[in-house]
Amino acid sequence: MTTALNNAGTGAFSLPASAGLGLKLQHAEEILTTHPPLGFVEIHAENFMVAGGPRHHYLSRIQQH
């Protein structure tokens, strides 16, 4: 979960610095098991343009995390 912070009352907002990763299916089970403190997960839409299956299953579960 991220929280926007106001920068010195300027009205400008920024997100706290945090690490993320590019989601690869071979890492999905480890992510779901260890729940690392990720700031974001990057996906490439073309990797998920299939009807159902394990790709969508992992993506839905990781989204909940």
LUMBALO-432376 format. One record per atom (N, C-alpha, C, O, CB): z, y, x; atom name; residue in three letters; residue number from 1. Coordinates in pm, 1 decimal, always signed. Each point is the difference from the previous one (the first is absolute). Glycine has a CB too. Layout:
<node Z="Z" Y="Y" X="X" atom="CA" res="ALA" n="NUM"/>
...
This chain:
<node Z="+0.0" Y="-117.5" X="+85.0" atom="N" res="MET" n="1"/>
<node Z="+0.0" Y="+117.5" X="-85.0" atom="CA" res="MET" n="1"/>
<node Z="+0.0" Y="+122.9" X="+89.0" atom="C" res="MET" n="1"/>
<node Z="+74.2" Y="+5.0" X="+98.1" atom="O" res="MET" n="1"/>
<node Z="+47.7" Y="-127.6" X="-283.5" atom="CB" res="MET" n="1"/>
<node Z="-202.3" Y="+220.3" X="+153.6" atom="N" res="THR" n="2"/>
<node Z="-3.8" Y="+122.5" X="+78.1" atom="CA" res="THR" n="2"/>
<node Z="+49.5" Y="+115.8" X="-84.1" atom="C" res="THR" n="2"/>
<node Z="-8.7" Y="-2.3" X="-122.8" atom="O" res="THR" n="2"/>
<node Z="-182.5" Y="-85.8" X="+258.8" atom="CB" res="THR" n="2"/>
<node Z="+242.8" Y="+188.8" X="-68.8" atom="N" res="THR" n="3"/>
<node Z="+49.9" Y="+118.3" X="-67.3" atom="CA" res="THR" n="3"/>
<node Z="-65.3" Y="+122.1" X="+63.1" atom="C" res="THR" n="3"/>
<node Z="-2.5" Y="+12.1" X="+122.4" atom="O" res="THR" n="3"/>
<node Z="+222.9" Y="-125.6" X="-177.1" atom="CB" res="THR" n="3"/>
<node Z="-272.5" Y="+202.5" X="-25.5" atom="N" res="ALA" n="4"/>
<node Z="-59.2" Y="+122.7" X="+52.1" atom="CA" res="ALA" n="4"/>
<node Z="+110.2" Y="+97.8" X="+35.9" atom="C" res="ALA" n="4"/>
<node Z="+99.2" Y="+11.3" X="-72.1" atom="O" res="ALA" n="4"/>
<node Z="-306.7" Y="-46.5" X="-66.1" atom="CB" res="ALA" n="4"/>
<node Z="+191.1" Y="+105.8" X="+248.6" atom="N" res="LEU" n="5"/>
<node Z="+97.4" Y="+98.2" X="+45.6" atom="CA" res="LEU" n="5"/>
<node Z="-65.2" Y="+137.1" X="+4.8" atom="C" res="LEU" n="5"/>
<node Z="-114.9" Y="+12.8" X="+42.4" atom="O" res="LEU" n="5"/>
<node Z="+237.0" Y="-188.3" X="+91.1" atom="CB" res="LEU" n="5"/>
<node Z="-49.7" Y="+278.1" X="-176.6" atom="N" res="ASN" n="6"/>
<node Z="-50.8" Y="+135.7" X="+6.3" atom="CA" res="ASN" n="6"/>
<node Z="+21.9" Y="+52.1" X="+140.9" atom="C" res="ASN" n="6"/>
<node Z="+110.3" Y="-10.6" X="+53.5" atom="O" res="ASN" n="6"/>
<node Z="-63.3" Y="+50.0" X="-299.8" atom="CB" res="ASN" n="6"/>
<node Z="-151.6" Y="+17.1" X="+307.5" atom="N" res="ASN" n="7"/>
<node Z="+8.3" Y="+54.8" X="+135.6" atom="CA" res="ASN" n="7"/>
<node Z="+46.2" Y="+144.7" X="-3.3" atom="C" res="ASN" n="7"/>
<node Z="-79.0" Y="+89.8" X="-29.1" atom="O" res="ASN" n="7"/>
<node Z="-102.9" Y="-245.0" X="+103.5" atom="CB" res="ASN" n="7"/>
<node Z="+308.1" Y="+178.4" X="-45.1" atom="N" res="ALA" n="8"/>
<node Z="+56.6" Y="+134.8" X="+16.8" atom="CA" res="ALA" n="8"/>
<node Z="-30.5" Y="+93.7" X="-116.8" atom="C" res="ALA" n="8"/>
<node Z="-26.3" Y="+118.5" X="+20.6" atom="O" res="ALA" n="8"/>
<node Z="+4.5" Y="-150.7" X="+223.8" atom="CB" res="ALA" n="8"/>
<node Z="+25.1" Y="-18.8" X="-362.6" atom="N" res="GLY" n="9"/>
<node Z="-18.6" Y="+84.1" X="-117.1" atom="CA" res="GLY" n="9"/>
<node Z="-140.0" Y="+56.4" X="-17.1" atom="C" res="GLY" n="9"/>
<node Z="-19.5" Y="+92.5" X="-78.9" atom="O" res="GLY" n="9"/>
<node Z="+254.6" Y="-37.9" X="+101.4" atom="CB" res="GLY" n="9"/>
<node Z="-333.0" Y="-108.0" X="+49.2" atom="N" res="THR" n="10"/>
<node Z="-136.1" Y="+52.8" X="-9.0" atom="CA" res="THR" n="10"/>
<node Z="-74.6" Y="-52.4" X="-120.7" atom="C" res="THR" n="10"/>
<node Z="-107.5" Y="+50.0" X="-33.1" atom="O" res="THR" n="10"/>
<node Z="+105.2" Y="-31.2" X="+278.5" atom="CB" res="THR" n="10"/>
<node Z="+57.8" Y="-118.8" X="-311.8" atom="N" res="GLY" n="11"/>
<node Z="-70.8" Y="-63.3" X="-109.5" atom="CA" res="GLY" n="11"/>
<node Z="-90.4" Y="-111.5" X="+47.9" atom="C" res="GLY" n="11"/>
<node Z="-51.7" Y="-77.2" X="-80.7" atom="O" res="GLY" n="11"/>
<node Z="+61.8" Y="+290.4" X="-42.7" atom="CB" res="GLY" n="11"/>
<node Z="-30.0" Y="-222.6" X="+255.4" atom="N" res="ALA" n="12"/>
<node Z="-81.5" Y="-107.7" X="+56.5" atom="CA" res="ALA" n="12"/>
<node Z="+85.3" Y="-126.0" X="+9.0" atom="C" res="ALA" n="12"/>
<node Z="+118.7" Y="+7.1" X="+31.7" atom="O" res="ALA" n="12"/>
<node Z="-260.7" Y="+158.1" X="+99.8" atom="CB" res="ALA" n="12"/>
<node Z="+83.0" Y="-277.3" X="-158.7" atom="N" res="PHE" n="13"/>
<node Z="+72.5" Y="-125.9" X="+3.9" atom="CA" res="PHE" n="13"/>
<node Z="-62.7" Y="-91.9" X="+103.6" atom="C" res="PHE" n="13"/>
<node Z="-120.5" Y="+5.2" X="+24.8" atom="O" res="PHE" n="13"/>
<node Z="+184.4" Y="+19.6" X="-267.2" atom="CB" res="PHE" n="13"/>
<node Z="+18.8" Y="-108.5" X="+302.2" atom="N" res="SER" n="14"/>
<node Z="-48.3" Y="-100.9" X="+93.7" atom="CA" res="SER" n="14"/>
<node Z="+79.3" Y="-127.1" X="-20.1" atom="C" res="SER" n="14"/>
<node Z="+112.0" Y="+2.9" X="-51.1" atom="O" res="SER" n="14"/>
<node Z="-180.5" Y="+173.2" X="+217.7" atom="CB" res="SER" n="14"/>
<node Z="+11.4" Y="-285.5" X="-127.0" atom="N" res="LEU" n="15"/>
<node Z="+68.8" Y="-128.3" X="-9.4" atom="CA" res="LEU" n="15"/>
<node Z="+71.9" Y="-27.8" X="+131.3" atom="C" res="LEU" n="15"/>
<node Z="-48.0" Y="+40.4" X="+105.9" atom="O" res="LEU" n="15"/>
<node Z="-123.5" Y="-127.0" X="-270.8" atom="CB" res="LEU" n="15"/>
<node Z="+283.6" Y="+19.6" X="+160.2" atom="N" res="PRO" n="16"/>
<node Z="+68.4" Y="-34.8" X="+123.9" atom="CA" res="PRO" n="16"/>
<node Z="-86.7" Y="-93.7" X="+83.8" atom="C" res="PRO" n="16"/>
<node Z="-73.6" Y="-82.5" X="-54.2" atom="O" res="PRO" n="16"/>
<node Z="+296.7" Y="+111.0" X="-59.5" atom="CB" res="PRO" n="16"/>
<node Z="-214.1" Y="-15.5" X="+244.1" atom="N" res="ALA" n="17"/>
<node Z="-76.3" Y="-87.0" X="+89.5" atom="CA" res="ALA" n="17"/>
<node Z="+49.5" Y="-143.1" X="-14.0" atom="C" res="ALA" n="17"/>
<node Z="+119.7" Y="-26.3" X="+11.8" atom="O" res="ALA" n="17"/>
<node Z="-157.7" Y="+216.9" X="+149.3" atom="CB" res="ALA" n="17"/>
<node Z="-53.0" Y="-281.6" X="-185.8" atom="N" res="SER" n="18"/>
<node Z="+35.2" Y="-141.2" X="-8.7" atom="CA" res="SER" n="18"/>
<node Z="-123.6" Y="-82.6" X="+31.1" atom="C" res="SER" n="18"/>
<node Z="-112.8" Y="+44.3" X="-21.3" atom="O" res="SER" n="18"/>
<node Z="+293.5" Y="+2.7" X="-150.3" atom="CB" res="SER" n="18"/>
<node Z="-158.5" Y="-166.1" X="+221.6" atom="N" res="ALA" n="19"/>
<node Z="-110.2" Y="-87.5" X="+39.7" atom="CA" res="ALA" n="19"/>
<node Z="-54.0" Y="-77.7" X="-119.0" atom="C" res="ALA" n="19"/>
<node Z="+71.7" Y="-30.8" X="-95.2" atom="O" res="ALA" n="19"/>
<node Z="+27.5" Y="+11.9" X="+323.4" atom="CB" res="ALA" n="19"/>
<node Z="-225.4" Y="-11.0" X="-219.7" atom="N" res="GLY" n="20"/>
<node Z="-64.6" Y="-82.9" X="-99.7" atom="CA" res="GLY" n="20"/>
<node Z="-87.0" Y="-102.7" X="+69.9" atom="C" res="GLY" n="20"/>
<node Z="+0.4" Y="-9.8" X="+122.7" atom="O" res="GLY" n="20"/>
<node Z="+3.5" Y="+197.9" X="-290.2" atom="CB" res="GLY" n="20"/>
<node Z="-78.0" Y="-264.1" X="+89.7" atom="N" res="LEU" n="21"/>
<node Z="-89.2" Y="-97.8" X="+60.3" atom="CA" res="LEU" n="21"/>
<node Z="-119.4" Y="-25.1" X="-87.9" atom="C" res="LEU" n="21"/>
<node Z="+1.7" Y="+25.9" X="-120.3" atom="O" res="LEU" n="21"/>
<node Z="+190.5" Y="-130.5" X="+234.9" atom="CB" res="LEU" n="21"/>
<node Z="-296.1" Y="+53.7" X="-51.9" atom="N" res="GLY" n="22"/>
<node Z="-117.5" Y="-43.9" X="-72.5" atom="CA" res="GLY" n="22"/>
<node Z="+24.4" Y="-142.9" X="-46.1" atom="C" res="GLY" n="22"/>
<node Z="+25.0" Y="-88.4" X="+82.0" atom="O" res="GLY" n="22"/>
<node Z="-178.0" Y="+241.8" X="+51.9" atom="CB" res="GLY" n="22"/>
<node Z="+146.1" Y="-176.3" X="-262.8" atom="N" res="LEU" n="23"/>
<node Z="+33.9" Y="-131.2" X="-55.1" atom="CA" res="LEU" n="23"/>
<node Z="-105.8" Y="-103.7" X="+35.8" atom="C" res="LEU" n="23"/>
<node Z="-118.3" Y="+17.1" X="-29.6" atom="O" res="LEU" n="23"/>
<node Z="+239.9" Y="+95.1" X="-158.3" atom="CB" res="LEU" n="23"/>
<node Z="-77.6" Y="-218.6" X="+251.2" atom="N" res="LYS" n="24"/>
<node Z="-82.7" Y="-117.0" X="+28.1" atom="CA" res="LYS" n="24"/>
<node Z="+66.7" Y="-117.3" X="-71.6" atom="C" res="LYS" n="24"/>
<node Z="+122.1" Y="-14.9" X="+5.0" atom="O" res="LYS" n="24"/>
<node Z="-203.8" Y="+105.7" X="+223.3" atom="CB" res="LYS" n="24"/>
<node Z="+2.7" Y="-172.6" X="-293.7" atom="N" res="LEU" n="25"/>
<node Z="+57.4" Y="-108.6" X="-79.5" atom="CA" res="LEU" n="25"/>
<node Z="+84.1" Y="-96.3" X="+82.0" atom="C" res="LEU" n="25"/>
<node Z="+94.8" Y="-58.3" X="-52.5" atom="O" res="LEU" n="25"/>
<node Z="-288.3" Y="+78.7" X="-97.9" atom="CB" res="LEU" n="25"/>
<node Z="+161.1" Y="-38.4" X="+277.9" atom="N" res="GLN" n="26"/>
<node Z="+78.6" Y="-92.3" X="+81.7" atom="CA" res="GLN" n="26"/>
<node Z="+141.7" Y="+53.0" X="+25.3" atom="C" res="GLN" n="26"/>
<node Z="+85.5" Y="-74.8" X="+47.5" atom="O" res="GLN" n="26"/>
<node Z="-297.9" Y="-3.4" X="+60.3" atom="CB" res="GLN" n="26"/>
<node Z="+238.8" Y="+206.3" X="-138.9" atom="N" res="HIS" n="27"/>
<node Z="+133.0" Y="+56.6" X="+17.8" atom="CA" res="HIS" n="27"/>
<node Z="+75.7" Y="+16.3" X="-131.9" atom="C" res="HIS" n="27"/>
<node Z="+117.7" Y="+35.8" X="+0.8" atom="O" res="HIS" n="27"/>
<node Z="-204.1" Y="+81.4" X="+200.1" atom="CB" res="HIS" n="27"/>
<node Z="+21.9" Y="-142.6" X="-311.6" atom="N" res="ALA" n="28"/>
<node Z="+58.5" Y="+27.8" X="-131.3" atom="CA" res="ALA" n="28"/>
<node Z="+129.4" Y="-76.5" X="-23.5" atom="C" res="ALA" n="28"/>
<node Z="+97.6" Y="+58.1" X="-47.4" atom="O" res="ALA" n="28"/>
<node Z="-326.1" Y="-15.4" X="-38.1" atom="CB" res="ALA" n="28"/>
<node Z="+231.7" Y="-170.0" X="+117.2" atom="N" res="GLU" n="29"/>
<node Z="+121.9" Y="-79.1" X="-25.0" atom="CA" res="GLU" n="29"/>
<node Z="+117.5" Y="+51.0" X="+82.8" atom="C" res="GLU" n="29"/>
<node Z="+113.1" Y="+4.0" X="-48.4" atom="O" res="GLU" n="29"/>
<node Z="-255.7" Y="-203.6" X="-3.0" atom="CB" res="GLU" n="29"/>
<node Z="+116.4" Y="+238.3" X="+175.3" atom="N" res="GLU" n="30"/>
<node Z="+108.2" Y="+54.2" X="+84.2" atom="CA" res="GLU" n="30"/>
<node Z="+52.3" Y="+132.2" X="-55.9" atom="C" res="GLU" n="30"/>
<node Z="+120.7" Y="+24.2" X="+1.2" atom="O" res="GLU" n="30"/>
<node Z="-222.3" Y="-136.2" X="+199.6" atom="CB" res="GLU" n="30"/>
<node Z="+12.7" Y="+196.6" X="-249.1" atom="N" res="ILE" n="31"/>
<node Z="+42.1" Y="+126.2" X="-61.0" atom="CA" res="ILE" n="31"/>
<node Z="+89.5" Y="-26.5" X="-119.8" atom="C" res="ILE" n="31"/>
<node Z="+102.5" Y="+66.2" X="-17.2" atom="O" res="ILE" n="31"/>
<node Z="-314.1" Y="+43.9" X="+94.6" atom="CB" res="ILE" n="31"/>
<node Z="+173.6" Y="-206.4" X="-160.1" atom="N" res="LEU" n="32"/>
<node Z="+78.8" Y="-31.0" X="-119.8" atom="CA" res="LEU" n="32"/>
<node Z="+131.8" Y="-68.8" X="+33.2" atom="C" res="LEU" n="32"/>
<node Z="+96.2" Y="+10.5" X="-76.1" atom="O" res="LEU" n="32"/>
<node Z="-308.6" Y="-29.4" X="-50.8" atom="CB" res="LEU" n="32"/>
<node Z="+217.3" Y="-50.2" X="+238.0" atom="N" res="THR" n="33"/>
<node Z="+122.9" Y="-69.4" X="+40.4" atom="CA" res="THR" n="33"/>
<node Z="+98.5" Y="+93.5" X="+68.7" atom="C" res="THR" n="33"/>
<node Z="+120.1" Y="-6.2" X="-26.3" atom="O" res="THR" n="33"/>
<node Z="-251.9" Y="-203.4" X="+50.1" atom="CB" res="THR" n="33"/>
<node Z="+81.8" Y="+296.5" X="+64.5" atom="N" res="THR" n="34"/>
<node Z="+88.8" Y="+83.9" X="+81.5" atom="CA" res="THR" n="34"/>
<node Z="+24.2" Y="+138.9" X="-57.2" atom="C" res="THR" n="34"/>
<node Z="+96.0" Y="+66.2" X="+39.3" atom="O" res="THR" n="34"/>
<node Z="-176.8" Y="-191.5" X="+155.0" atom="CB" res="THR" n="34"/>
<node Z="-3.6" Y="+171.0" X="-285.9" atom="N" res="HIS" n="35"/>
<node Z="+11.9" Y="+133.1" X="-60.9" atom="CA" res="HIS" n="35"/>
<node Z="+20.1" Y="+109.8" X="+105.1" atom="C" res="HIS" n="35"/>
<node Z="+102.1" Y="+68.7" X="-2.2" atom="O" res="HIS" n="35"/>
<node Z="-5.8" Y="-176.6" X="-202.3" atom="CB" res="HIS" n="35"/>
<node Z="-191.3" Y="+125.3" X="+295.7" atom="N" res="PRO" n="36"/>
<node Z="+16.0" Y="+104.9" X="+101.1" atom="CA" res="PRO" n="36"/>
<node Z="-3.2" Y="+138.6" X="-64.2" atom="C" res="PRO" n="36"/>
<node Z="-60.2" Y="+17.2" X="-105.9" atom="O" res="PRO" n="36"/>
<node Z="-46.7" Y="-167.1" X="+277.1" atom="CB" res="PRO" n="36"/>
<node Z="+170.4" Y="+248.2" X="-109.1" atom="N" res="PRO" n="37"/>
<node Z="+3.5" Y="+136.1" X="-57.2" atom="CA" res="PRO" n="37"/>
<node Z="-131.9" Y="+74.3" X="+25.3" atom="C" res="PRO" n="37"/>
<node Z="-7.8" Y="+84.0" X="+89.6" atom="O" res="PRO" n="37"/>
<node Z="+257.7" Y="-77.8" X="-55.0" atom="CB" res="PRO" n="37"/>
<node Z="-350.6" Y="-36.7" X="-111.9" atom="N" res="LEU" n="38"/>
<node Z="-131.8" Y="+59.2" X="+18.1" atom="CA" res="LEU" n="38"/>
<node Z="-11.3" Y="+132.4" X="-74.5" atom="C" res="LEU" n="38"/>
<node Z="+48.5" Y="+13.9" X="-112.2" atom="O" res="LEU" n="38"/>
<node Z="-145.6" Y="-242.6" X="+139.5" atom="CB" res="LEU" n="38"/>
<node Z="+32.5" Y="+325.1" X="+36.7" atom="N" res="GLY" n="39"/>
<node Z="-26.5" Y="+126.8" X="-66.2" atom="CA" res="GLY" n="39"/>
<node Z="-121.0" Y="-8.4" X="-90.6" atom="C" res="GLY" n="39"/>
<node Z="-7.6" Y="+69.2" X="-101.5" atom="O" res="GLY" n="39"/>
<node Z="+108.9" Y="+48.5" X="+294.2" atom="CB" res="GLY" n="39"/>
<node Z="-196.6" Y="-203.0" X="-155.7" atom="N" res="PHE" n="40"/>
<node Z="-120.1" Y="-18.1" X="-79.7" atom="CA" res="PHE" n="40"/>
<node Z="-68.6" Y="-128.7" X="+41.1" atom="C" res="PHE" n="40"/>
<node Z="+25.9" Y="-54.1" X="+107.5" atom="O" res="PHE" n="40"/>
<node Z="-52.6" Y="+302.8" X="-133.2" atom="CB" res="PHE" n="40"/>
<node Z="-60.1" Y="-296.8" X="-60.0" atom="N" res="VAL" n="41"/>
<node Z="-85.4" Y="-114.7" X="+28.9" atom="CA" res="VAL" n="41"/>
<node Z="-141.9" Y="+43.4" X="-30.5" atom="C" res="VAL" n="41"/>
<node Z="-29.7" Y="+45.4" X="-110.5" atom="O" res="VAL" n="41"/>
<node Z="+213.0" Y="-216.6" X="+57.3" atom="CB" res="VAL" n="41"/>
<node Z="-270.5" Y="+157.1" X="+151.3" atom="N" res="GLU" n="42"/>
<node Z="-140.0" Y="+35.6" X="-18.1" atom="CA" res="GLU" n="42"/>
<node Z="-77.9" Y="-125.5" X="-36.0" atom="C" res="GLU" n="42"/>
<node Z="+16.7" Y="-104.6" X="+62.7" atom="O" res="GLU" n="42"/>
<node Z="+3.1" Y="+297.0" X="+101.0" atom="CB" res="GLU" n="42"/>
<node Z="-104.2" Y="-181.5" X="-263.8" atom="N" res="ILE" n="43"/>
<node Z="-86.9" Y="-111.7" X="-34.8" atom="CA" res="ILE" n="43"/>
<node Z="-144.6" Y="+47.9" X="+0.0" atom="C" res="ILE" n="43"/>
<node Z="-28.0" Y="+118.2" X="-20.3" atom="O" res="ILE" n="43"/>
<node Z="+211.1" Y="-226.1" X="-118.0" atom="CB" res="ILE" n="43"/>
<node Z="-272.3" Y="+16.0" X="+161.0" atom="N" res="HIS" n="44"/>
<node Z="-142.3" Y="+27.7" X="-12.6" atom="CA" res="HIS" n="44"/>
<node Z="-45.0" Y="-64.5" X="-130.6" atom="C" res="HIS" n="44"/>
<node Z="+4.9" Y="-122.0" X="-15.4" atom="O" res="HIS" n="44"/>
<node Z="-42.1" Y="+132.0" X="+270.2" atom="CB" res="HIS" n="44"/>
<node Z="-6.3" Y="+72.7" X="-347.4" atom="N" res="ALA" n="45"/>
<node Z="-31.1" Y="-46.4" X="-134.6" atom="CA" res="ALA" n="45"/>
<node Z="-98.5" Y="-116.5" X="-0.3" atom="C" res="ALA" n="45"/>
<node Z="+12.4" Y="-90.8" X="-82.2" atom="O" res="ALA" n="45"/>
<node Z="+30.4" Y="+321.1" X="+0.8" atom="CB" res="ALA" n="45"/>
<node Z="-140.2" Y="-228.9" X="+171.8" atom="N" res="GLU" n="46"/>
<node Z="-100.2" Y="-107.3" X="+0.6" atom="CA" res="GLU" n="46"/>
<node Z="+62.1" Y="-136.5" X="+27.9" atom="C" res="GLU" n="46"/>
<node Z="-58.9" Y="-102.2" X="-35.4" atom="O" res="GLU" n="46"/>
<node Z="-110.6" Y="+268.2" X="+111.2" atom="CB" res="GLU" n="46"/>
<node Z="+286.8" Y="-170.0" X="-13.2" atom="N" res="ASN" n="47"/>
<node Z="+67.6" Y="-127.4" X="+25.0" atom="CA" res="ASN" n="47"/>
<node Z="+64.6" Y="-56.6" X="-126.1" atom="C" res="ASN" n="47"/>
<node Z="+41.7" Y="-115.8" X="-2.0" atom="O" res="ASN" n="47"/>
<node Z="-0.8" Y="+189.8" X="+236.2" atom="CB" res="ASN" n="47"/>
<node Z="-32.7" Y="+6.9" X="-338.9" atom="N" res="PHE" n="48"/>
<node Z="+67.2" Y="-43.1" X="-123.1" atom="CA" res="PHE" n="48"/>
<node Z="-94.9" Y="+0.3" X="-119.5" atom="C" res="PHE" n="48"/>
<node Z="+44.8" Y="-11.2" X="-114.1" atom="O" res="PHE" n="48"/>
<node Z="+169.9" Y="+101.3" X="+204.6" atom="CB" res="PHE" n="48"/>
<node Z="-343.1" Y="-77.7" X="-66.5" atom="N" res="MET" n="49"/>
<node Z="-98.2" Y="+0.2" X="-108.4" atom="CA" res="MET" n="49"/>
<node Z="-40.7" Y="-142.5" X="-34.7" atom="C" res="MET" n="49"/>
<node Z="-115.9" Y="-39.2" X="+13.1" atom="O" res="MET" n="49"/>
<node Z="+32.8" Y="+264.7" X="+60.4" atom="CB" res="MET" n="49"/>
<node Z="+181.6" Y="-300.6" X="-117.6" atom="N" res="VAL" n="50"/>
<node Z="-19.7" Y="-137.4" X="-45.1" atom="CA" res="VAL" n="50"/>
<node Z="+77.9" Y="-16.1" X="-129.5" atom="C" res="VAL" n="50"/>
<node Z="+89.7" Y="+79.0" X="-29.4" atom="O" res="VAL" n="50"/>
<node Z="-121.5" Y="-167.5" X="+267.6" atom="CB" res="VAL" n="50"/>
<node Z="-1.8" Y="-12.3" X="-314.3" atom="N" res="ALA" n="51"/>
<node Z="+68.4" Y="-24.8" X="-126.3" atom="CA" res="ALA" n="51"/>
<node Z="+124.2" Y="-84.5" X="+24.9" atom="C" res="ALA" n="51"/>
<node Z="-9.8" Y="-120.4" X="+23.6" atom="O" res="ALA" n="51"/>
<node Z="-208.5" Y="+135.1" X="-149.5" atom="CB" res="ALA" n="51"/>
<node Z="+334.2" Y="+48.3" X="+120.6" atom="N" res="GLY" n="52"/>
<node Z="+126.7" Y="-71.4" X="+12.6" atom="CA" res="GLY" n="52"/>
<node Z="+20.9" Y="-63.3" X="+135.4" atom="C" res="GLY" n="52"/>
<node Z="-51.1" Y="+47.9" X="+101.2" atom="O" res="GLY" n="52"/>
<node Z="+39.1" Y="-89.4" X="-340.8" atom="CB" res="GLY" n="52"/>
<node Z="+88.2" Y="-67.6" X="+240.6" atom="N" res="GLY" n="53"/>
<node Z="+23.5" Y="-74.4" X="+122.1" atom="CA" res="GLY" n="53"/>
<node Z="+115.8" Y="+54.4" X="+82.4" atom="C" res="GLY" n="53"/>
<node Z="+69.6" Y="+92.3" X="-42.4" atom="O" res="GLY" n="53"/>
<node Z="-309.0" Y="-147.1" X="+42.5" atom="CB" res="GLY" n="53"/>
<node Z="+259.9" Y="-3.9" X="+119.7" atom="N" res="PRO" n="54"/>
<node Z="+114.5" Y="+36.7" X="+82.6" atom="CA" res="PRO" n="54"/>
<node Z="-2.9" Y="+144.8" X="+46.9" atom="C" res="PRO" n="54"/>
<node Z="+106.0" Y="+59.1" X="+20.5" atom="O" res="PRO" n="54"/>
<node Z="-96.1" Y="-294.0" X="+51.5" atom="CB" res="PRO" n="54"/>
<node Z="-126.4" Y="+293.3" X="-54.6" atom="N" res="ARG" n="55"/>
<node Z="-6.7" Y="+139.6" X="+44.4" atom="CA" res="ARG" n="55"/>
<node Z="+69.7" Y="+92.2" X="-100.1" atom="C" res="ARG" n="55"/>
<node Z="+79.7" Y="+85.2" X="+39.1" atom="O" res="ARG" n="55"/>
<node Z="-296.2" Y="-133.7" X="+80.1" atom="CB" res="ARG" n="55"/>
<node Z="+187.0" Y="+31.6" X="-246.6" atom="N" res="HIS" n="56"/>
<node Z="+61.0" Y="+84.1" X="-102.4" atom="CA" res="HIS" n="56"/>
<node Z="+148.1" Y="-34.0" X="-18.9" atom="C" res="HIS" n="56"/>
<node Z="+81.4" Y="+88.3" X="-26.9" atom="O" res="HIS" n="56"/>
<node Z="-304.5" Y="-69.8" X="-86.9" atom="CB" res="HIS" n="56"/>
<node Z="+256.7" Y="-144.0" X="+127.8" atom="N" res="HIS" n="57"/>
<node Z="+139.3" Y="-42.4" X="-10.4" atom="CA" res="HIS" n="57"/>
<node Z="+84.1" Y="+70.7" X="+105.9" atom="C" res="HIS" n="57"/>
<node Z="+103.1" Y="+59.0" X="-32.2" atom="O" res="HIS" n="57"/>
<node Z="-175.4" Y="-283.3" X="-58.7" atom="CB" res="HIS" n="57"/>
<node Z="+28.8" Y="+219.0" X="+217.9" atom="N" res="TYR" n="58"/>
<node Z="+74.5" Y="+64.2" X="+107.7" atom="CA" res="TYR" n="58"/>
<node Z="+1.8" Y="+152.0" X="-17.8" atom="C" res="TYR" n="58"/>
<node Z="+103.7" Y="+63.3" X="+19.7" atom="O" res="TYR" n="58"/>
<node Z="-166.3" Y="-252.2" X="+134.0" atom="CB" res="TYR" n="58"/>
<node Z="-48.9" Y="+246.4" X="-190.0" atom="N" res="LEU" n="59"/>
<node Z="-6.5" Y="+144.6" X="-17.1" atom="CA" res="LEU" n="59"/>
<node Z="+97.2" Y="+47.6" X="-107.1" atom="C" res="LEU" n="59"/>
<node Z="+68.7" Y="+100.4" X="+19.1" atom="O" res="LEU" n="59"/>
<node Z="-307.6" Y="-105.3" X="+52.4" atom="CB" res="LEU" n="59"/>
<node Z="+245.4" Y="-64.9" X="-182.2" atom="N" res="SER" n="60"/>
<node Z="+93.7" Y="+37.0" X="-107.6" atom="CA" res="SER" n="60"/>
<node Z="+144.9" Y="-11.0" X="+45.7" atom="C" res="SER" n="60"/>
<node Z="+81.4" Y="+87.5" X="-29.6" atom="O" res="SER" n="60"/>
<node Z="-248.4" Y="-165.4" X="-139.2" atom="CB" res="SER" n="60"/>
<node Z="+199.1" Y="-28.3" X="+240.3" atom="N" res="ARG" n="61"/>
<node Z="+137.9" Y="-19.2" X="+46.3" atom="CA" res="ARG" n="61"/>
<node Z="+38.1" Y="+102.9" X="+106.0" atom="C" res="ARG" n="61"/>
<node Z="+112.9" Y="+48.9" X="+0.2" atom="O" res="ARG" n="61"/>
<node Z="-132.9" Y="-293.2" X="-50.3" atom="CB" res="ARG" n="61"/>
<node Z="-71.8" Y="+277.6" X="+139.7" atom="N" res="ILE" n="62"/>
<node Z="+28.6" Y="+98.9" X="+102.7" atom="CA" res="ILE" n="62"/>
<node Z="+12.9" Y="+139.1" X="-63.5" atom="C" res="ILE" n="62"/>
<node Z="+81.9" Y="+80.7" X="+43.9" atom="O" res="ILE" n="62"/>
<node Z="-205.5" Y="-220.5" X="+128.2" atom="CB" res="ILE" n="62"/>
<node Z="+44.5" Y="+167.3" X="-273.2" atom="N" res="GLN" n="63"/>
<node Z="+10.1" Y="+128.4" X="-70.0" atom="CA" res="GLN" n="63"/>
<node Z="+141.1" Y="+16.1" X="-59.2" atom="C" res="GLN" n="63"/>
<node Z="+55.0" Y="+110.1" X="+2.8" atom="O" res="GLN" n="63"/>
<node Z="-304.5" Y="-116.0" X="-56.1" atom="CB" res="GLN" n="63"/>
<node Z="+307.5" Y="-99.3" X="+1.1" atom="N" res="GLN" n="64"/>
<node Z="+135.5" Y="+7.3" X="-57.1" atom="CA" res="GLN" n="64"/>
<node Z="+103.3" Y="+30.1" X="+107.4" atom="C" res="GLN" n="64"/>
<node Z="+100.9" Y="+65.2" X="-27.0" atom="O" res="GLN" n="64"/>
<node Z="-168.5" Y="-226.6" X="-151.5" atom="CB" res="GLN" n="64"/>
<node Z="+42.9" Y="+114.2" X="+300.0" atom="N" res="HIS" n="65"/>
<node Z="+92.2" Y="+25.0" X="+113.0" atom="CA" res="HIS" n="65"/>
<node Z="-5.3" Y="+145.8" X="+36.6" atom="C" res="HIS" n="65"/>
<node Z="+69.3" Y="+43.1" X="+92.1" atom="O" res="HIS" n="65"/>
<node Z="-99.3" Y="-276.7" X="-5.2" atom="CB" res="HIS" n="65"/>
